[in-house]
Amino acid sequence: MRITGLRTPAAALLLALAACTSPVGEVESGRLVTFKQNSKRFYDAGLFRRAEDQCRKGLLIVPDDLSLNQVLGFSLLRQGGAAQVHEASQVFQKCVDIESDFDFRSRLGLGEAQYQLGLLWSNQIGAIEADEKLTREEREERLAQAREQMDACYAQSESALLAVLASPRGRDDVQARSTLARLYAVLKRYEEAAEVARAMIATLSNSIRLRSENMSLETLPEERRELYEEMLARLGERRIEGLKLLATIADKLKRYEEVTSVYAQIEALAAMEPADYYNRARAYEALRSREAAIQDYETFVHQAASRGAYFVDAVADAMRRKADLAGGGEFRGEL
């Protein structure tokens, strides 16, 4: 058993608002600009339904406005429902079709939407396998169709994300790397997932370093300093998410020294959660580090015991492992 505590990142994307060049009247043009500005403002504030509403109103004026379609697509994705993800995929495909020049944001959205669609199909596969009302023939037919759809979504996601990272403006995009690393992990292509995750963490660490250096300048205006503080907080959260993703991938690769090293970095950032201690304790067991494993199991039990039913089984397991190890028992077998 392994406890995962990864969250799908939901950081706001800085989408540029294209200038209004559509052949509409002056009044309609003014309304279009207002809808664009409002959609961007609501999106950045995390008010995704309101951003969606403003996008839809603007698209009644100019249906093929690229920036409004992009914001609409990301607003739908951030809401996370199955219907929204399906529509987001269609919206981003439309963005790719209508753009006059390559825009990495359209591919970024398409890659993320197709990845989430793949996950939905994966869930559907599980539901089909558990449906006892189906005959064997019906189950096999539906499973074949669902797997075909899932594979197609994952393939399109990979293609779109690689296109982002191959482009001049998207080559260091953190969201593209994050989604691609998760996709490779789902596909059990762990070596590639680890490589992408490390590159993402390096980009984030470099961005944090540069902004921290700029903040140390005495000449930096106060309003810029506040902006940098907000950016540093967001970048820090993304780096922690990236480190936890890398720890999960390293565990799959049975690289337990890397697992403990990555968790040490997370601990240095004061970002360890109960599940992290449990997962690191298991890695320490694999490394035959008795005292370190005992300490992490103890910390996990202390922090998780009051967290409700979610951790009940893991707490019981951790208590058993701590007692066995403290009594000189054998280490757990292969993880």
N, C-alpha and C positions, 0 to 999 in steps of 0.2 A: 504493500500500500504506500502510495506517495501522496502527499498533500500538496495541492497547487493553489497558489493565491494570486495568480497573474490576472491582471485586469486589462481588458482591451483599452488601449490608450484612447482618450477622447479630447486631446488637446486641440485648441482652435487652429485652423489653417489660415494663413495670411493670403487670402485670395484677392488679387488685384481687380479693381473695378474698371472695366474697359470704358472708354469714352463713348458717348452715345452718337453714333454716326448713321443711325437708321433713318430712312425717309419718312419721318412722322412729323406732325404739326408741332408748333412751339409748345402748346399746352401739354400735349401728350409726351413730348420730349422731356418736359419738366417733371411730369409725373413719373416717367421712367427712371430718371435720375434719382428721384426720391425713393422709389421702390428699391433701387440698387443700394443706395446708402443705408436704408433701413434694414434690408436683408443682411448686409455685412455686419451692421451694428448688433442686430439680434443674434446672429450666428456667433460672433465673438463673445457675446454675453452668455452663451449657452442656451439661448431661448430658441431652440431649433424649430419648433412648430410655428412660432411667429415669423422666423426667418423664411420658412417654407411658404407661409401665407403671402409675404411680401414678394417672394420670387414668382409665385403663381399670378399675382396681380400684374407684375411687370411683364410676364410672358404673354399675357392677354394682349399687350400692346405690340411687343416684338417677340414672337414665339421662338425665333432662332438666335436670340441674344446669348452669346457664349457665356459671359460671366454670370448671368442670372441662372442659366442652366447648371453651371458648375456649383454655385452656392446651393441651388435646389438639391442637387445630387448629394452633396455632403450633409446638408440638413436632414435629408431622408436617412442617410446612413447612420447619423448620430442618434436618431430616434430608435433604431435597432430592431423594429418589428419585421417580420417576414415580408409583409406586403411592401413596406418601405424599402427593404433591401432589393426586392425584385424591381420596383420602379426606379430605384437609384441606378441599377445596372442599365436599364433602358435609357435613362437620362444621360449617363456618361457615354454610352455608345452613340447617342445622338450628338454629344459634344465632339466626339472624335470625327463624326461624319460631317459636321458643319464647320469645323474650324478651318480657317484659311492657311494657317501655319501650325506646325507642331506645337502643342501646348502640353507640357508634362503633367499639368494638373488634371487634364481630362483622363490621361492614362492612369494616373495615381488613383483617381476615383474609381475608374473601371476595374483596376486591379484589386482594390479593396472590396468593391461590391461583389466581384466574382469569387473572391476568397470567402466572403461571408455566405454567398449562395452555396458554395461547396460545402461549408459546414452545415447548412440547412439540409442539403441532400444527404450528408452523412448521418444526421439525426433521423432523417426519413428511412434510411437503410436500417437503422436500429429498430425503428417502429415496425417496419415490415417483418424483420426477423422475429419480433416478439408477438406478432399477430397470429394467434392460434386459430383464427377463423379461416385463414387462407389454406387452400389445398397446396400440396407440394409444387404443382405446376404453376399455380398463381403466384406463389412466393418467389419461385425462381425467375419468372418473367418480370415481376415488379422489381426484384433486386437487380436484375440485369439492366433494366431501364434506369433505375436510380443511380447505379454505379457509373453508367455511361454519362449521365448528366453531371454527376459529381466530378468525374475525371475531366470532362470538358470545361467545367467552371474553373477547376484548379489550373488547367493548362492555359486558359485565357488569362487568368490572374497572373501567372508567372510571366507570360509574354508581355503583358502590360507593364508590370513592375520592372522588368528588365529594361524595357524601353525607357522608362523614367530614369533609371540609374545610368543609362547610356547617353542621356541627353546632357548638354552643357549646364542647364539650369537645375536639373534634377539629380545630378550624379551624387550629391551628398544628402539627398532628402532622407530624413530620419524616419518618417512615416512609411516610405516605400521600403526601406530596409527592415523595419519592424515587421511589416506585414509579410514580406518575403521570407524572413527568418521563421516566422510562425507557420507559413505555408510549407516550407521545407521540413519543419519539425512534424507537421501533420502527415506529410508524405514519407516520413521516416528517412529523409535525406539529411541525417544529422550533421555530417561533416560540413555540408554546404550551409546548413542552418547556423552552425557555430561560427563559420567564417563571416557570414553576413552580420550576425549579432555582434561580433567583435568589432567589425568596421563601424557599425552604428554607435557602439559605446565610445569608440575612439573619436568619432565626429562630435558626439555630445560633450565629451571631456574637453576637447579642444575649444569648442564654443564657450563652455563654462569658463575655461582659463582665460580666453581673450576678453570676455565681458567682465570678469573679475579684475583683470588688469586695468580695463578702462574705468571701472568704478573707483579704482584707487587714485585716479587723477584728480588733483584738487581743482582743476579748471572745469570739471564736468558739471554742467548746470543741474540744479536740483530736480527739475522735471525729467531730465534724461536719467538721472540717478534712480528715480522711482521706477522708470520704465525698465532699466537694467535689472533692478531688484525683482520685478515681476517676471522678466525673461529668465533670470537665473533660477527662480523658483520652479518655473515650468520645465526648464532644461534639466534641473536636478531630479524632478519627478520622472522624467523620461529616462534619465540614466539609470535610476533605480529599477525601473521596469525592465530596461534592457539587461541589467545585471541579473535580475531574477530569471529572465528568459534564458540567458546564457547558462545559469546554474542548472536549470531544468534540462537543457540540451546536453550539457557536460555529464549529467547524471545518466542520461540515455546512452551516452557513449562510454559509460563506466570509467570516466576520467575523474576519479574521486578527489584527487589532489586539486584539480582545477575547481571542482565543486566547492571544496572548503576554502580555497583562495578567493573565489568570487564572493562567497558569503562573508568572508573577512572584510572585503571592500564594502559590502552592504552594511555590515555591523559598524564599520568606521563612520558611516553616514547616519548612524542612529536610525536605521530603517528596517531593522529586523522585526518580523512578525512571528507569532507562535509557530506557524507552519514552517517557517524558515529554520527554526531551531530543530524541529523534528527531522526535516530533510537533511540538515547538516549532520545530525547525530547518526543517521543511517550511513552517510558517507564516511564518517569517522569509524563506524563499525567495519565498513569494508576495508578501511585502511589499518584496521587492528589498533586503533588509538582508543584504548579503553577509557582513560580518565576524561578525555575530551568528549567522548560519546556520552558517558554518564552525566557530565555537566550539562550538555545540551538537552538530553532527555529530561533532566530535572528542571531546567529552565522552561522547557516546553510545557511540562505538567503544571508548573506554577502559573504560567500565563494563560494556559488553555482551559484549565479546570473550570473556570467560571464563565466560559464563552458559550455554553449551551450544548445542545445535542450534536451539533456538527462535529465536535472533536471527541465525542465519547469513546468511540472505538480506538482512535489514535492515542488518547490519554491512557486507556487501559493497556494498550500495546507498549507505550513508552514506559509505564510503570513496571511492566514485566521485564522489559529489556534492561532498565536501570537496575532492578533487583538482581537479575541474572549476572550482569556484568560486574556489579559490586561484589557479588559472591564468588567471583572468579570463574563464572560460567563461560561457555564457548561463545565465540562471536556468531552473529547471525550468518546464515549461508549466503550464497550469491544473491545480490539484489536484482 
